[in-house]
Structures are given as structure tokens and as C-alpha cells.
């Protein structure tokens, strides 16, 4: 959690000097379906096979900050800090798999109403449980995501409503196990941006 707070502050500080040149910023959250596999084993299936009768919830949260558009080209270059939390639980216990991405990305508007986004970069995980077992964080990883949204707003302030796919691959500490996490979500975000003229 401390890493995430420091990175958010860093993103804001880096972005402030370019605010007069075409500052871009968005922040929001989404809900959807998540999948977490460790060494190829689906964690929801594994717990259900063990008789846990597990339920699950997946949440996506993130922000982007950057610069754009570039002249008449509706393209923005951003940095992204985002993550997904995949909680598997029953009436008495839970396991939470949280995967994060920190890295560069691009945003493109084929028309003023539609935003397309792509980001890729470094990933890490932070796993927790209230059960008597050891959960390992990651020592290295890579993540990427792609999104499409409707951008509602005529001036600099807007509301993004869209779909996102997130994927992260990490190697866990100590065990060296491979953890793969993915999520499909519906999200809503606040966006501040200078809108570029339409290409068409």
C-alpha cells in the first residue's frame, strides 16, 4: 500500500509541469470478472474442489496522467498506475490476490466520443489471507491492459464509461511460482483532458 501511495504522488508531481501544455488525467474504478491462476491452477476452482463453496469479487482501480493531444493528432502519452483485486471468500475466510501495473501507455480518439487505451509495464502483486497459510508477494512481473470507452463531456472535464481487459504475469518470491491474473471489467472514470479535433 505504501508503494502505491508513493507512486501516485510521483505521477502527480511529474505531471504538474506539463499542465499548461495539455495535461491529461483520469481516475476511476471498475467491477467485473477476475481469474487468478498459480502454476496453472485456477484458485476459484481449487477452493471449490476442496469443498469451500467460494464466492468471488473482482475490482479494478487506477489512474493515468500525461500529455496530449499532439497538434491535430488525437493521441495522448500517459503513465498509468492501476491494479485489480480478486477476492475469493466464503462465510468465514478469504484470499485476496492483488495485481498492479506501473508503466507507460497511449490513448487515442478515433472520434471525439470514443477513447481507446493501451498500457504495458512493470507488475507486482500483494496477496493476503486470513487463513493460516503463507502468501507470497512477487519479485518480478509484467502487465498490460487495453480499454475502450465512451467519453461524455464537451469541455475539459469528462466521464469515461467503458470496458477494460487487464492481464498480469508475476513470479512469486520464495516459491518462484508463476501467478497469472486477468480481469474483464466495466469501469467509470473522471477525466480531465484537452480534447483534440476530430480526424474525420
MOGI-V882941 format. One record per residue. PHI is phi in whole degrees, 0 to 359 (none if undefined). PSI is psi as a letter, one per 20 degrees, with the letter a starting at -180 (* if undefined). OMEGA is omega in whole degrees, 0 to 359 (* if undefined). Layout:
[[PHI | PSI | OMEGA] [PHI | PSI | OMEGA]]
This chain:
[[none | h | 179] [297 | h | 178] [300 | g | 182] [296 | g | 180] [297 | g | 179] [299 | g | 181] [292 | h | 176] [298 | g | 179] [298 | g | 179] [298 | g | 178] [300 | g | 181] [296 | g | 181] [297 | h | 179] [292 | h | 185] [280 | h | 184] [302 | g | 182] [298 | h | 181] [261 | j | 184] [298 | h | 180] [279 | i | 185] [255 | i | 181] [127 | l | 183] [294 | p | 174] [241 | p | 177] [207 | p | 169] [215 | q | 180] [207 | q | 179] [176 | a | 182] [215 | r | 180] [216 | r | 178] [228 | q | 180] [182 | b | 183] [251 | p | 180] [243 | q | 176] [227 | p | 175] [230 | p | 178] [235 | p | 175] [242 | o | 185] [53 | k | 177] [82 | i | 182] [263 | p | 177] [291 | p | 186] [292 | h | 178] [293 | g | 179] [297 | g | 182] [297 | g | 180] [289 | h | 178] [292 | h | 177] [295 | h | 178] [277 | j | 177] [88 | j | 184] [283 | h | 184] [60 | l | 190] [283 | q | 168] [258 | r | 180] [211 | q | 174] [215 | q | 179] [230 | p | 182] [231 | p | 177] [243 | p | 177] [220 | q | 180] [182 | r | 176] [217 | q | 175] [229 | q | 176] [216 | q | 181] [181 | b | 190] [222 | q | 176] [156 | r | 355] [283 | r | 180] [260 | n | 183] [63 | c | 179] [267 | j | 179] [267 | o | 184] [283 | l | 183] [239 | p | 180] [235 | p | 174] [254 | p | 187] [226 | r | 165] [249 | q | 184] [234 | p | 168] [236 | o | 184] [209 | r | 179] [195 | r | 175] [238 | q | 174] [246 | p | 180] [243 | o | 182] [258 | p | 176] [246 | p | 190] [209 | r | 168] [229 | a | 185] [292 | i | 185] [232 | i | 184] [221 | r | 177] [213 | q | 167] [231 | p | 178] [242 | p | 175] [254 | o | 181] [240 | p | 181] [241 | p | 185] [235 | q | 174] [229 | p | 172] [228 | o | 180] [176 | r | 181] [279 | r | 178] [201 | r | 176] [228 | q | 176] [233 | p | 182] [224 | p | 178] [246 | n | 176] [297 | h | 170] [222 | q | 185] [303 | h | 183] [276 | h | 188] [244 | p | 176] [247 | p | 175] [244 | p | 183] [225 | q | 177] [213 | p | 178] [222 | q | 176] [207 | q | 179] [170 | a | 182] [293 | q | 179] [229 | q | 172] [216 | r | 179] [236 | q | 175] [222 | o | 185] [255 | q | 183] [221 | q | 174] [203 | q | 174] [259 | j | 177] [270 | q | 181] [284 | m | 179] [211 | q | 181] [269 | p | 176] [247 | p | 184] [256 | q | 171] [276 | r | 184] [266 | q | 174] [251 | i | 176] [196 | q | 179] [182 | r | 179] [221 | q | 179] [219 | q | 175] [209 | r | 175] [209 | q | 178] [222 | q | 184] [216 | q | 174] [220 | p | 185] [215 | q | 169] [271 | p | 181] [256 | o | 181] [261 | o | 181] [149 | p | 185] [268 | h | 183] [256 | b | 184] [287 | h | 182] [263 | p | 181] [216 | r | 176] [235 | p | 179] [260 | p | 175] [233 | p | 186] [196 | a | 180] [243 | q | 182] [218 | q | 171] [243 | p | 182] [239 | p | 179] [218 | p | 179] [223 | p | 176] [234 | p | 183] [226 | q | 172] [255 | p | 184] [279 | q | 177] [294 | q | 175] [67 | g | 183] [280 | h | 185] [59 | k | 178] [286 | q | 176] [271 | p | 175] [246 | p | 178] [242 | p | 180] [233 | q | 176] [211 | q | 183] [203 | q | 169] [247 | p | 185] [224 | q | 167] [257 | p | 185] [233 | r | 172] [225 | p | 183] [221 | q | 166] [272 | p | 179] [228 | p | 171] [243 | p | 183] [199 | q | 170] [270 | o | 185] [284 | p | 178] [274 | q | 174] [294 | q | 181] [292 | q | 175] [287 | h | 185] [245 | * | *]]
